Amino acid sequence: MSTDSYIHKLLAGQADGPLVFAFHGTGGDENQLLGFARELVPGATIVSPRGDVSEMGAARFFRRTGEGVYDMDDLARATDKMAGFVKAHVEAARPSRVLALGYSNGANILASVLFAAPELFDAVALMHPLIPFAPEVKGSLAGRQVLVTAGRRDPICPPELTSRLDAYLRQAGADVSLEWHDGGHEVRPDEIDAVKRLFATVTKEL
């Protein structure tokens, strides 16, 4: 798979420094989380792809047939394509650490790639993910740090599915942190701070 298999933005960072992938939500694009990712890890190389699926003009990373109902065949296609894209950038950059964050649909494709290829990432932040299926983790998540952030009143991502995802990740060996707020699908300051802490901890281990 090529480093150009998705339309994307790349902000070059320090040689041999961390590499951060940023995955936007439905209707976003490669610019949505670019600056946020740079603020989280100053000096890192940032790669932010644009979803290659259009839902009534809104960019997404895979198709769905309704709210919370995924086209599982297209999710498999997208997961394989994205894993190849990530791997190509990792091989090109040879970074000290590989980190990733995703919001909403971006968190969903990131989680799916994490299940399919756990070895690609050192740490991931899944912001308001919705995983309405039982994932098959291909390997072990041991040594991988995962942050899940969620709203207790999120109409898109029911809290019980967030808790189930937390359990799946722990069973697969991941070091999981769960950050709740009392709102809905919006991103709040506490979860931003949680992502900063996670990435600071991982990069400080160098």
C-alpha positions in Angstrom: 0.0 0.0 0.0 1.2 3.5 -0.8 1.7 6.6 1.4 -0.6 8.3 -1.1 -3.5 5.8 -1.1 -5.6 8.5 0.8 -5.7 12.2 0.2 -4.0 13.5 3.3 -2.0 16.3 4.9 1.5 15.7 6.3 3.2 18.0 8.7 6.9 17.1 8.9 8.4 16.9 12.4 11.7 16.1 13.9 13.7 13.3 12.3 13.3 10.1 14.3 10.6 11.7 16.4 7.1 10.5 17.1 4.6 9.9 14.2 1.0 10.9 14.9 -2.0 9.8 12.8 -5.2 11.9 13.1 -8.6 10.6 11.8 -11.5 13.0 11.4 -15.2 12.5 12.2 -18.0 12.3 9.7 -18.1 15.4 7.6 -14.6 16.5 8.5 -11.5 16.3 6.4 -7.8 16.1 6.7 -7.7 19.5 8.3 -10.1 18.8 11.2 -7.6 17.4 13.7 -4.3 18.4 12.1 -3.6 21.4 14.4 -4.9 19.6 17.4 -2.5 16.7 16.8 0.4 19.1 16.4 -0.5 20.8 19.7 -0.7 17.4 21.4 2.8 16.3 20.4 5.0 19.3 19.3 7.8 18.3 17.0 6.0 15.1 15.9 5.3 14.3 12.2 1.5 14.4 11.7 -0.4 12.4 9.1 -4.1 13.2 8.6 -6.0 11.3 5.9 -9.4 12.2 4.4 -12.0 9.5 4.4 -12.6 8.0 0.9 -16.3 7.5 1.3 -19.0 10.2 0.7 -22.3 10.1 2.6 -24.4 12.8 1.0 -21.3 14.8 0.6 -19.9 14.1 4.1 -16.5 12.4 4.1 -16.3 9.1 6.0 -13.8 6.2 6.2 -16.4 3.4 5.5 -20.0 3.1 4.5 -23.0 2.5 6.7 -26.6 1.6 6.0 -28.1 3.6 8.8 -27.2 5.3 12.1 -25.0 2.9 14.0 -25.4 0.2 11.3 -22.2 -0.5 9.5 -21.6 -2.0 6.1 -19.2 -4.7 7.4 -17.8 -5.6 4.0 -16.8 -2.0 3.4 -15.4 -1.7 6.9 -13.2 -4.7 6.1 -12.1 -3.0 2.9 -11.4 0.3 4.6 -9.5 -1.4 7.5 -7.2 -3.2 5.1 -6.6 -0.1 3.1 -6.0 2.1 6.1 -3.6 -0.5 7.8 -1.6 -0.4 4.6 -1.5 3.4 4.5 -0.4 3.5 8.2 2.3 0.9 7.6 3.6 2.7 4.6 4.0 5.9 6.5 5.6 4.2 9.5 8.1 2.5 7.2 8.9 5.8 5.5 9.3 7.8 8.7 10.9 5.2 11.0 9.6 7.1 14.0 10.4 6.7 17.7 6.8 6.1 18.6 3.6 5.7 16.6 0.5 7.4 18.1 -3.0 7.9 16.7 -6.2 9.7 17.6 -9.6 9.6 16.0 -12.9 11.2 16.7 -16.3 9.6 16.0 -16.0 7.8 12.6 -12.3 8.4 12.7 -12.2 6.6 16.1 -14.1 3.8 14.6 -11.7 3.2 11.7 -8.8 3.6 14.1 -10.2 1.0 16.4 -10.8 -1.4 13.5 -7.2 -1.0 12.3 -6.0 -1.5 15.9 -7.9 -4.8 16.1 -6.5 -5.9 12.7 -2.9 -4.9 13.2 -2.1 -4.2 16.9 1.6 -4.0 16.2 1.2 -0.7 14.2 0.6 1.6 17.2 2.2 2.3 20.6 -0.8 4.3 21.8 -4.2 5.4 20.5 -6.9 7.8 21.6 -10.4 6.8 20.6 -12.7 9.8 21.1 -16.4 8.9 21.1 -16.0 5.5 19.2 -19.0 3.3 18.4 -18.2 -0.3 17.9 -21.5 -2.1 17.6 -20.0 -5.5 16.9 -17.7 -8.0 18.7 -14.2 -7.3 17.3 -11.7 -10.0 16.5 -8.3 -8.9 17.6 -5.6 -10.4 15.4 -2.9 -10.9 18.0 -2.4 -9.2 21.3 -2.8 -5.7 22.5 -0.3 -6.2 25.3 1.9 -3.2 25.7 -0.5 -1.0 23.7 -1.9 2.0 25.6 -5.5 2.9 24.7 -7.6 5.9 25.8 -11.4 5.8 25.2 -13.3 9.0 25.8 -17.1 9.2 25.8 -20.2 11.2 26.9 -22.6 9.6 29.3 -25.5 11.2 27.4 -24.1 10.5 23.9 -27.1 9.8 21.6 -24.8 8.4 18.9 -22.5 6.2 21.1 -24.5 4.5 23.9 -22.5 4.3 27.1 -23.1 0.5 27.3 -21.4 0.0 24.0 -18.5 2.1 25.2 -18.2 -0.1 28.3 -18.3 -3.2 26.2 -15.5 -1.8 24.0 -13.5 -1.1 27.1 -14.0 -4.8 28.2 -12.9 -6.1 24.7 -9.7 -4.0 24.8 -8.8 -5.2 28.3 -9.4 -8.8 27.4 -7.0 -8.4 24.5 -4.3 -7.2 26.9 -4.4 -3.4 26.2 -3.6 -0.9 29.0 -6.9 1.0 28.8 -8.0 4.3 30.3 -11.6 5.4 30.1 -12.5 9.1 30.3 -16.2 10.0 30.7 -17.9 13.4 30.7 -21.6 14.1 31.4 -22.4 15.5 28.0 -23.1 14.0 24.6 -21.1 13.5 21.4 -19.1 16.7 21.7 -15.4 16.9 22.7 -14.9 18.5 26.1 -11.7 19.9 27.7 -11.3 17.0 30.2 -10.9 14.5 27.4 -8.5 16.7 25.5 -6.4 16.8 28.7 -6.6 13.0 28.9 -5.3 12.6 25.4 -2.4 15.1 26.2 -1.5 13.1 29.3 -1.5 9.8 27.4 0.7 11.0 24.5 3.0 12.9 26.9 3.5 9.7 28.9 4.3 7.6 25.9 6.7 10.0 24.3 8.4 10.6 27.7 9.3 7.0 27.8 11.8 7.5 25.0 
